[in-house]
Amino acid sequence: DKLTRLLNSNKKLPSPTFGLFANDSDKDWSTYSSVRTGTDDLNDVGQFVTWRNQSTLPYWKGNYGNMINGTDGTFFHPHLNKSEDVIVFVDSLFRSVNL
């Protein structure tokens, strides 16, 4: 678009793409992540088991911050109720968060 071309003409952008998730399109989580299918328990569908072939993260102090919990945020188990905690693993933060 015009804004991106203008900014690139002044060499202000580090890449020709611009956007919050502009560089995320090349991610292929399937090669290094696994999620639960929900076949044993439908409430576990989409829950991360590993991310980048790790079951825990090495980035935070303590076990709690390094846990990989939740889904990727694109879907949740059926019959989700309002009182239930919704947990999402945000890969750009390297952290699981409660919504």
SELUMVO-395362 format. One record per atom (N, C-alpha, C): residue number from 1; residue in three letters; chain; atom name; x, z, y. Coordinates in steps of 0.05 Angstrom, whole numbers, plus 32768, in hexadecimal, padded with zeros to 4 digits. Each point is the difference from the previous one (the first is absolute). Layout:
+-----+------+-----+------+------+------+------+
! seq ! type ! mol ! atom !    X !    Z !    Y !
+-----+------+-----+------+------+------+------+
! NUM !  Ala !   A !   CA !    X !    Z !    Y !
...
+-----+------+-----+------+------+------+------+
! end
This chain:
+-----+------+-----+------+------+------+------+
! seq ! type ! mol ! atom !    X !    Z !    Y !
+-----+------+-----+------+------+------+------+
!   1 !  Asp !   A !    N ! 8010 ! 8000 ! 7FE8 !
!   1 !  Asp !   A !   CA ! 7FF0 ! 8000 ! 8018 !
!   1 !  Asp !   A !    C ! 8011 ! 8000 ! 8019 !
!   2 !  Lys !   A !    N ! 7FF4 ! 7FFE ! 8017 !
!   2 !  Lys !   A !   CA ! 800F ! 7FFE ! 8019 !
!   2 !  Lys !   A !    C ! 8011 ! 8018 ! 8006 !
!   3 !  Leu !   A !    N ! 7FF5 ! 8018 ! 7FFB !
!   3 !  Leu !   A !   CA ! 800F ! 8019 ! 8006 !
!   3 !  Leu !   A !    C ! 8019 ! 8001 ! 7FEF !
!   4 !  Thr !   A !    N ! 7FFE ! 7FFB ! 7FE7 !
!   4 !  Thr !   A !   CA ! 8018 ! 8001 ! 7FEF !
!   4 !  Thr !   A !    C ! 8015 ! 7FEB ! 8008 !
!   5 !  Arg !   A !    N ! 7FF7 ! 7FE8 ! 8007 !
!   5 !  Arg !   A !   CA ! 8013 ! 7FEC ! 8009 !
!   5 !  Arg !   A !    C ! 800E ! 8008 ! 801A !
!   6 !  Leu !   A !    N ! 7FF0 ! 800C ! 8012 !
!   6 !  Leu !   A !   CA ! 800B ! 8009 ! 8019 !
!   6 !  Leu !   A !    C ! 8015 ! 8016 ! 7FFC !
!   7 !  Leu !   A !    N ! 7FFA ! 8013 ! 7FEF !
!   7 !  Leu !   A !   CA ! 8013 ! 8016 ! 7FFB !
!   7 !  Leu !   A !    C ! 8018 ! 7FF6 ! 7FF2 !
!   8 !  Asn !   A !    N ! 7FFC ! 7FEE ! 7FED !
!   8 !  Asn !   A !   CA ! 8017 ! 7FF5 ! 7FF1 !
!   8 !  Asn !   A !    C ! 8012 ! 7FEF ! 8012 !
!   9 !  Ser !   A !    N ! 7FF4 ! 7FF3 ! 8014 !
!   9 !  Ser !   A !   CA ! 8010 ! 7FEF ! 8012 !
!   9 !  Ser !   A !    C ! 8013 ! 8011 ! 8010 !
!  10 !  Asn !   A !    N ! 7FF9 ! 8019 ! 8004 !
!  10 !  Asn !   A !   CA ! 8012 ! 8013 ! 800F !
!  10 !  Asn !   A !    C ! 8011 ! 8010 ! 7FEC !
!  11 !  Lys !   A !    N ! 7FFE ! 7FFB ! 7FE7 !
!  11 !  Lys !   A !   CA ! 8010 ! 800D ! 7FEB !
!  11 !  Lys !   A !    C ! 7FFB ! 801E ! 7FFF !
!  12 !  Lys !   A !    N ! 7FE7 ! 8009 ! 8005 !
!  12 !  Lys !   A !   CA ! 7FFA ! 801C ! 8000 !
!  12 !  Lys !   A !    C ! 7FF7 ! 800A ! 7FE4 !
!  13 !  Leu !   A !    N ! 7FF7 ! 7FEE ! 7FEF !
!  13 !  Leu !   A !   CA ! 7FF6 ! 8008 ! 7FE5 !
!  13 !  Leu !   A !    C ! 8016 ! 7FFD ! 7FEB !
!  14 !  Pro !   A !    N ! 8002 ! 8012 ! 7FED !
!  14 !  Pro !   A !   CA ! 8014 ! 7FFE ! 7FEB !
!  14 !  Pro !   A !    C ! 7FF9 ! 7FEA ! 7FEB !
!  15 !  Ser !   A !    N ! 7FE7 ! 7FF7 ! 7FFF !
!  15 !  Ser !   A !   CA ! 7FF8 ! 7FEB ! 7FED !
!  15 !  Ser !   A !    C ! 7FEA ! 7FEF ! 800D !
!  16 !  Pro !   A !    N ! 7FFB ! 7FE9 ! 7FF5 !
!  16 !  Pro !   A !   CA ! 7FEB ! 7FEE ! 800B !
!  16 !  Pro !   A !    C ! 7FE4 ! 800A ! 7FFB !
!  17 !  Thr !   A !    N ! 7FFC ! 8015 ! 7FF0 !
!  17 !  Thr !   A !   CA ! 7FE5 ! 800A ! 7FFB !
!  17 !  Thr !   A !    C ! 7FFD ! 801A ! 8010 !
!  18 !  Phe !   A !    N ! 7FE7 ! 8006 ! 8006 !
!  18 !  Phe !   A !   CA ! 7FFA ! 8017 ! 8011 !
!  18 !  Phe !   A !    C ! 7FE6 ! 800D ! 7FF6 !
!  19 !  Gly !   A !    N ! 8001 ! 801A ! 7FFB !
!  19 !  Gly !   A !   CA ! 7FE8 ! 800E ! 7FF7 !
!  19 !  Gly !   A !    C ! 8007 ! 8019 ! 7FF1 !
!  20 !  Leu !   A !    N ! 7FEC ! 8012 ! 7FFD !
!  20 !  Leu !   A !   CA ! 8005 ! 8019 ! 7FF3 !
!  20 !  Leu !   A !    C ! 8009 ! 7FFD ! 7FE3 !
!  21 !  Phe !   A !    N ! 7FF3 ! 7FEE ! 7FF1 !
!  21 !  Phe !   A !   CA ! 8008 ! 7FFB ! 7FE4 !
!  21 !  Phe !   A !    C ! 800C ! 7FE5 ! 7FFC !
!  22 !  Ala !   A !    N ! 800D ! 7FF5 ! 8014 !
!  22 !  Ala !   A !   CA ! 800A ! 7FE5 ! 7FFF !
!  22 !  Ala !   A !    C ! 8014 ! 7FFB ! 7FEA !
!  23 !  Asn !   A !    N ! 8010 ! 8013 ! 7FFA !
!  23 !  Asn !   A !   CA ! 8015 ! 7FFD ! 7FEC !
!  23 !  Asn !   A !    C ! 7FF8 ! 800B ! 7FE5 !
!  24 !  Asp !   A !    N ! 7FE8 ! 8008 ! 7FFD !
!  24 !  Asp !   A !   CA ! 7FF7 ! 800C ! 7FE6 !
!  24 !  Asp !   A !    C ! 7FF6 ! 7FEB ! 7FED !
!  25 !  Ser !   A !    N ! 7FFC ! 7FE8 ! 8008 !
!  25 !  Ser !   A !   CA ! 7FF4 ! 7FEC ! 7FEE !
!  25 !  Ser !   A !    C ! 8012 ! 7FF8 ! 7FE9 !
!  26 !  Asp !   A !    N ! 801A ! 8005 ! 8002 !
!  26 !  Asp !   A !   CA ! 8012 ! 7FF9 ! 7FEA !
!  26 !  Asp !   A !    C ! 8003 ! 8016 ! 7FEB !
!  27 !  Lys !   A !    N ! 7FF1 ! 8016 ! 8003 !
!  27 !  Lys !   A !   CA ! 8002 ! 8016 ! 7FED !
!  27 !  Lys !   A !    C ! 7FF2 ! 7FF8 ! 7FE6 !
!  28 !  Asp !   A !    N ! 800D ! 8006 ! 7FEA !
!  28 !  Asp !   A !   CA ! 7FF4 ! 7FFC ! 7FE6 !
!  28 !  Asp !   A !    C ! 8002 ! 801B ! 7FF1 !
!  29 !  Trp !   A !    N ! 7FEC ! 8011 ! 8005 !
!  29 !  Trp !   A !   CA ! 8000 ! 801B ! 7FF4 !
!  29 !  Trp !   A !    C ! 7FFF ! 7FFF ! 7FE1 !
!  30 !  Ser !   A !    N ! 7FF5 ! 7FEA ! 7FF5 !
!  30 !  Ser !   A !   CA ! 7FFC ! 8000 ! 7FE3 !
!  30 !  Ser !   A !    C ! 801A ! 8000 ! 7FF1 !
!  31 !  Thr !   A !    N ! 8016 ! 7FF8 ! 800C !
!  31 !  Thr !   A !   CA ! 801A ! 7FFF ! 7FF2 !
!  31 !  Thr !   A !    C ! 800D ! 801B ! 7FFF !
!  32 !  Tyr !   A !    N ! 7FF7 ! 8013 ! 8011 !
!  32 !  Tyr !   A !   CA ! 800E ! 801A ! 7FFF !
!  32 !  Tyr !   A !    C ! 7FEE ! 8018 ! 8004 !
!  33 !  Ser !   A !    N ! 7FE6 ! 7FFB ! 7FFE !
!  33 !  Ser !   A !   CA ! 7FEC ! 8016 ! 8002 !
!  33 !  Ser !   A !    C ! 7FEC ! 7FFE ! 7FEA !
!  34 !  Ser !   A !    N ! 7FF5 ! 8017 ! 7FF8 !
!  34 !  Ser !   A !   CA ! 7FEB ! 8000 ! 7FED !
!  34 !  Ser !   A !    C ! 7FEA ! 8013 ! 8009 !
!  35 !  Val !   A !    N ! 7FE7 ! 7FF8 ! 7FFA !
!  35 !  Val !   A !   CA ! 7FE9 ! 800F ! 8008 !
!  35 !  Val !   A !    C ! 7FEE ! 8004 ! 7FE7 !
!  36 !  Arg !   A !    N ! 7FF0 ! 8015 ! 8001 !
!  36 !  Arg !   A !   CA ! 7FEE ! 8006 ! 7FEA !
!  36 !  Arg !   A !    C ! 7FE9 ! 7FEC ! 8000 !
!  37 !  Thr !   A !    N ! 7FF7 ! 7FF7 ! 7FE9 !
!  37 !  Thr !   A !   CA ! 7FEB ! 7FED ! 7FFE !
!  37 !  Thr !   A !    C ! 7FE4 ! 800C ! 7FFF !
!  38 !  Gly !   A !    N ! 7FFF ! 801A ! 7FFA !
!  38 !  Gly !   A !   CA ! 7FE6 ! 800D ! 7FFE !
!  38 !  Gly !   A !    C ! 7FF3 ! 7FFE ! 7FE5 !
!  39 !  Thr !   A !    N ! 800E ! 7FF5 ! 7FEC !
!  39 !  Thr !   A !   CA ! 7FF4 ! 7FFE ! 7FE5 !
!  39 !  Thr !   A !    C ! 7FFC ! 801B ! 7FF3 !
!  40 !  Asp !   A !    N ! 8012 ! 8013 ! 8005 !
!  40 !  Asp !   A !   CA ! 7FFD ! 801A ! 7FF4 !
!  40 !  Asp !   A !    C ! 7FED ! 8012 ! 8011 !
!  41 !  Asp !   A !    N ! 8002 ! 7FFD ! 801B !
!  41 !  Asp !   A !   CA ! 7FF0 ! 800F ! 8012 !
!  41 !  Asp !   A !    C ! 7FFB ! 7FEF ! 8019 !
!  42 !  Leu !   A !    N ! 7FE8 ! 7FF8 ! 8004 !
!  42 !  Leu !   A !   CA ! 7FF9 ! 7FEE ! 8016 !
!  42 !  Leu !   A !    C ! 8007 ! 800B ! 801C !
!  43 !  Asn !   A !    N ! 8002 ! 801B ! 8001 !
!  43 !  Asn !   A !   CA ! 8007 ! 800C ! 801A !
!  43 !  Asn !   A !    C ! 801E ! 7FFC ! 8007 !
!  44 !  Asp !   A !    N ! 8010 ! 7FF7 ! 7FED !
!  44 !  Asp !   A !   CA ! 801C ! 7FFB ! 8005 !
!  44 !  Asp !   A !    C ! 8006 ! 7FE3 ! 8007 !
!  45 !  Val !   A !    N ! 7FEC ! 7FEE ! 8001 !
!  45 !  Val !   A !   CA ! 8006 ! 7FE4 ! 8005 !
!  45 !  Val !   A !    C ! 800E ! 7FFC ! 801A !
!  46 !  Gly !   A !    N ! 8016 ! 7FF1 ! 7FFF !
!  46 !  Gly !   A !   CA ! 8010 ! 7FF9 ! 8018 !
!  46 !  Gly !   A !    C ! 8014 ! 8015 ! 8008 !
!  47 !  Gln !   A !    N ! 8001 ! 8017 ! 7FF2 !
!  47 !  Gln !   A !   CA ! 8013 ! 8015 ! 8007 !
!  47 !  Gln !   A !    C ! 801C ! 7FF8 ! 7FF8 !
!  48 !  Phe !   A !    N ! 8013 ! 8003 ! 8013 !
!  48 !  Phe !   A !   CA ! 801C ! 7FFA ! 7FFA !
!  48 !  Phe !   A !    C ! 800B ! 8011 ! 7FEA !
!  49 !  Val !   A !    N ! 800F ! 7FF5 ! 7FEE !
!  49 !  Val !   A !   CA ! 800F ! 800E ! 7FEC !
!  49 !  Val !   A !    C ! 801D ! 8000 ! 8009 !
!  50 !  Thr !   A !    N ! 800A ! 7FE8 ! 8007 !
!  50 !  Thr !   A !   CA ! 801B ! 7FFD ! 800B !
!  50 !  Thr !   A !    C ! 7FFF ! 7FED ! 8018 !
!  51 !  Trp !   A !    N ! 8013 ! 8003 ! 8011 !
!  51 !  Trp !   A !   CA ! 8004 ! 7FEE ! 8017 !
!  51 !  Trp !   A !    C ! 801E ! 7FFA ! 8002 !
!  52 !  Arg !   A !    N ! 8006 ! 7FE6 ! 8000 !
!  52 !  Arg !   A !   CA ! 801C ! 7FF7 ! 7FFF !
!  52 !  Arg !   A !    C ! 800F ! 800D ! 7FE9 !
!  53 !  Asn !   A !    N ! 7FF2 ! 8000 ! 7FE9 !
!  53 !  Asn !   A !   CA ! 800A ! 800C ! 7FE7 !
!  53 !  Asn !   A !    C ! 8007 ! 801D ! 8002 !
!  54 !  Gln !   A !    N ! 7FF4 ! 800F ! 8012 !
!  54 !  Gln !   A !   CA ! 8006 ! 801C ! 8003 !
!  54 !  Gln !   A !    C ! 7FE5 ! 8010 ! 7FFE !
!  55 !  Ser !   A !    N ! 8001 ! 8016 ! 7FF2 !
!  55 !  Ser !   A !   CA ! 7FE8 ! 8011 ! 7FFE !
!  55 !  Ser !   A !    C ! 7FFF ! 8015 ! 8016 !
!  56 !  Thr !   A !    N ! 8017 ! 8004 ! 800D !
!  56 !  Thr !   A !   CA ! 8001 ! 8011 ! 8018 !
!  56 !  Thr !   A !    C ! 8013 ! 7FF3 ! 8014 !
!  57 !  Leu !   A !    N ! 7FFE ! 8008 ! 8018 !
!  57 !  Leu !   A !   CA ! 8011 ! 7FF5 ! 8015 !
!  57 !  Leu !   A !    C ! 8019 ! 8012 ! 8006 !
!  58 !  Pro !   A !    N ! 8015 ! 7FF4 ! 800A !
!  58 !  Pro !   A !   CA ! 8018 ! 8010 ! 8007 !
!  58 !  Pro !   A !    C ! 8003 ! 8006 ! 801E !
!  59 !  Tyr !   A !    N ! 7FEC ! 7FFA ! 8010 !
!  59 !  Tyr !   A !   CA ! 8003 ! 8000 ! 801D !
!  59 !  Tyr !   A !    C ! 7FFB ! 801A ! 800E !
!  60 !  Trp !   A !    N ! 7FEF ! 8011 ! 7FF5 !
!  60 !  Trp !   A !   CA ! 7FF7 ! 8018 ! 800E !
!  60 !  Trp !   A !    C ! 800C ! 8019 ! 7FF4 !
!  61 !  Lys !   A !    N ! 8001 ! 8015 ! 8010 !
!  61 !  Lys !   A !   CA ! 8009 ! 801A ! 7FF5 !
!  61 !  Lys !   A !    C ! 7FE9 ! 800D ! 7FF1 !
!  62 !  Gly !   A !    N ! 8004 ! 8008 ! 7FE8 !
!  62 !  Gly !   A !   CA ! 7FEC ! 800D ! 7FF0 !
!  62 !  Gly !   A !    C ! 7FF0 ! 7FEC ! 7FEF !
!  63 !  Asn !   A !    N ! 7FF4 ! 800A ! 7FEB !
!  63 !  Asn !   A !   CA ! 7FF1 ! 7FF0 ! 7FED !
!  63 !  Asn !   A !    C ! 7FE6 ! 7FF5 ! 800C !
!  64 !  Tyr !   A !    N ! 7FF2 ! 800F ! 8010 !
!  64 !  Tyr !   A !   CA ! 7FE6 ! 7FF8 ! 800A !
!  64 !  Tyr !   A !    C ! 8001 ! 7FE6 ! 8010 !
!  65 !  Gly !   A !    N ! 8013 ! 7FFE ! 8012 !
!  65 !  Gly !   A !   CA ! 8002 ! 7FE8 ! 8010 !
!  65 !  Gly !   A !    C ! 8009 ! 7FE7 ! 7FF0 !
!  66 !  Asn !   A !    N ! 800D ! 8004 ! 7FEA !
!  66 !  Asn !   A !   CA ! 800A ! 7FEB ! 7FF0 !
!  66 !  Asn !   A !    C ! 7FED ! 7FF6 ! 7FEA !
!  67 !  Met !   A !    N ! 7FE9 ! 800C ! 7FFF !
!  67 !  Met !   A !   CA ! 7FEC ! 7FF8 ! 7FEB !
!  67 !  Met !   A !    C ! 7FF4 ! 7FE5 ! 8008 !
!  68 !  Ile !   A !    N ! 7FFA ! 7FF0 ! 7FEC !
!  68 !  Ile !   A !   CA ! 7FF3 ! 7FE6 ! 8004 !
!  68 !  Ile !   A !    C ! 7FE3 ! 8004 ! 7FF5 !
!  69 !  Asn !   A !    N ! 7FED ! 8004 ! 8013 !
!  69 !  Asn !   A !   CA ! 7FE5 ! 8005 ! 7FF9 !
!  69 !  Asn !   A !    C ! 7FEE ! 7FEB ! 800C !
!  70 !  Gly !   A !    N ! 7FE9 ! 7FFC ! 7FF4 !
!  70 !  Gly !   A !   CA ! 7FEB ! 7FEF ! 800C !
!  70 !  Gly !   A !    C ! 8003 ! 7FE2 ! 7FF9 !
!  71 !  Thr !   A !    N ! 7FEE ! 7FF1 ! 800D !
!  71 !  Thr !   A !   CA ! 8000 ! 7FE3 ! 7FFD !
!  71 !  Thr !   A !    C ! 800F ! 7FF3 ! 8017 !
!  72 !  Asp !   A !    N ! 8000 ! 7FE6 ! 8001 !
!  72 !  Asp !   A !   CA ! 800D ! 7FF2 ! 8017 !
!  72 !  Asp !   A !    C ! 7FEC ! 7FFE ! 8017 !
!  73 !  Gly !   A !    N ! 7FE8 ! 800B ! 7FFD !
!  73 !  Gly !   A !   CA ! 7FED ! 8000 ! 8016 !
!  73 !  Gly !   A !    C ! 7FED ! 7FE8 ! 8000 !
!  74 !  Thr !   A !    N ! 8004 ! 7FED ! 7FEE !
!  74 !  Thr !   A !   CA ! 7FEE ! 7FE9 ! 8000 !
!  74 !  Thr !   A !    C ! 7FE7 ! 8004 ! 7FEF !
!  75 !  Phe !   A !    N ! 8001 ! 8013 ! 7FED !
!  75 !  Phe !   A !   CA ! 7FE8 ! 8006 ! 7FF0 !
!  75 !  Phe !   A !    C ! 8002 ! 801C ! 7FF5 !
!  76 !  Phe !   A !    N ! 7FE9 ! 800B ! 7FF8 !
!  76 !  Phe !   A !   CA ! 7FFF ! 801B ! 7FF5 !
!  76 !  Phe !   A !    C ! 7FEC ! 7FFF ! 7FE9 !
!  77 !  His !   A !    N ! 7FFF ! 8015 ! 7FF1 !
!  77 !  His !   A !   CA ! 7FEE ! 8001 ! 7FE9 !
!  77 !  His !   A !    C ! 7FE3 ! 7FFF ! 8009 !
!  78 !  Pro !   A !    N ! 7FEF ! 7FF6 ! 7FEE !
!  78 !  Pro !   A !   CA ! 7FE3 ! 7FFF ! 8007 !
!  78 !  Pro !   A !    C ! 7FF4 ! 801C ! 8003 !
!  79 !  His !   A !    N ! 7FEB ! 8002 ! 800E !
!  79 !  His !   A !   CA ! 7FF1 ! 8019 ! 8004 !
!  79 !  His !   A !    C ! 8010 ! 8015 ! 800F !
!  80 !  Leu !   A !    N ! 8011 ! 7FF7 ! 8013 !
!  80 !  Leu !   A !   CA ! 800F ! 8011 ! 8011 !
!  80 !  Leu !   A !    C ! 7FEC ! 800F ! 8012 !
!  81 !  Asn !   A !    N ! 8003 ! 801B ! 8001 !
!  81 !  Asn !   A !   CA ! 7FED ! 800F ! 8011 !
!  81 !  Asn !   A !    C ! 800E ! 800B ! 8019 !
!  82 !  Lys !   A !    N ! 7FF0 ! 8007 ! 8013 !
!  82 !  Lys !   A !   CA ! 800A ! 8008 ! 801B !
!  82 !  Lys !   A !    C ! 8011 ! 8019 ! 7FFF !
!  83 !  Ser !   A !    N ! 7FFC ! 8012 ! 7FED !
!  83 !  Ser !   A !   CA ! 800F ! 8019 ! 7FFF !
!  83 !  Ser !   A !    C ! 801B ! 7FFD ! 7FF2 !
!  84 !  Glu !   A !    N ! 8005 ! 7FE9 ! 7FF4 !
!  84 !  Glu !   A !   CA ! 8018 ! 7FFB ! 7FF0 !
!  84 !  Glu !   A !    C ! 8018 ! 7FFA ! 8012 !
!  85 !  Asp !   A !    N ! 8017 ! 800B ! 7FF9 !
!  85 !  Asp !   A !   CA ! 8019 ! 7FF8 ! 800E !
!  85 !  Asp !   A !    C ! 8007 ! 7FE4 ! 7FF9 !
!  86 !  Val !   A !    N ! 8006 ! 7FF0 ! 8015 !
!  86 !  Val !   A !   CA ! 8009 ! 7FE4 ! 7FFC !
!  86 !  Val !   A !    C ! 801E ! 8000 ! 8006 !
!  87 !  Ile !   A !    N ! 8010 ! 7FF9 ! 7FED !
!  87 !  Ile !   A !   CA ! 801D ! 8000 ! 8003 !
!  87 !  Ile !   A !    C ! 800B ! 7FE3 ! 7FFE !
!  88 !  Val !   A !    N ! 8010 ! 7FF9 ! 8013 !
!  88 !  Val !   A !   CA ! 800C ! 7FE5 ! 8000 !
!  88 !  Val !   A !    C ! 801E ! 8002 ! 8002 !
!  89 !  Phe !   A !    N ! 800E ! 7FF0 ! 7FF1 !
!  89 !  Phe !   A !   CA ! 801D ! 7FFE ! 8002 !
!  89 !  Phe !   A !    C ! 8006 ! 7FEA ! 8014 !
!  90 !  Val !   A !    N ! 800D ! 8007 ! 8016 !
!  90 !  Val !   A !   CA ! 8007 ! 7FED ! 8015 !
!  90 !  Val !   A !    C ! 801E ! 7FF9 ! 7FFD !
!  91 !  Asp !   A !    N ! 8005 ! 7FE9 ! 7FF5 !
!  91 !  Asp !   A !   CA ! 801C ! 7FF9 ! 7FFA !
!  91 !  Asp !   A !    C ! 8012 ! 7FFE ! 8019 !
!  92 !  Ser !   A !    N ! 7FF5 ! 7FF8 ! 8017 !
!  92 !  Ser !   A !   CA ! 8010 ! 7FFE ! 8018 !
!  92 !  Ser !   A !    C ! 8008 ! 801B ! 800B !
!  93 !  Leu !   A !    N ! 7FF2 ! 8015 ! 7FF7 !
!  93 !  Leu !   A !   CA ! 8007 ! 801C ! 8008 !
!  93 !  Leu !   A !    C ! 800F ! 800E ! 7FEA !
!  94 !  Phe !   A !    N ! 8000 ! 7FF4 ! 7FE8 !
!  94 !  Phe !   A !   CA ! 800B ! 800D ! 7FE8 !
!  94 !  Phe !   A !    C ! 7FF3 ! 801B ! 7FFB !
!  95 !  Arg !   A !    N ! 7FE5 ! 8000 ! 8003 !
!  95 !  Arg !   A !   CA ! 7FF2 ! 801A ! 7FFF !
!  95 !  Arg !   A !    C ! 7FE3 ! 7FFC ! 7FF7 !
!  96 !  Ser !   A !    N ! 7FF6 ! 8013 ! 7FF1 !
!  96 !  Ser !   A !   CA ! 7FE4 ! 8001 ! 7FFA !
!  96 !  Ser !   A !    C ! 7FF2 ! 8010 ! 8016 !
!  97 !  Val !   A !    N ! 7FE8 ! 7FF6 ! 8008 !
!  97 !  Val !   A !   CA ! 7FF2 ! 800D ! 8015 !
!  97 !  Val !   A !    C ! 7FE3 ! 8004 ! 7FF8 !
!  98 !  Asn !   A !    N ! 7FF4 ! 8016 ! 8009 !
!  98 !  Asn !   A !   CA ! 7FE3 ! 8005 ! 7FFC !
!  98 !  Asn !   A !    C ! 7FF1 ! 7FF4 ! 8017 !
!  99 !  Leu !   A !    N ! 7FEA ! 7FF1 ! 7FFA !
!  99 !  Leu !   A !   CA ! 7FF0 ! 7FF5 ! 8014 !
!  99 !  Leu !   A !    C ! 7FE8 ! 8011 ! 8006 !
+-----+------+-----+------+------+------+------+
! end
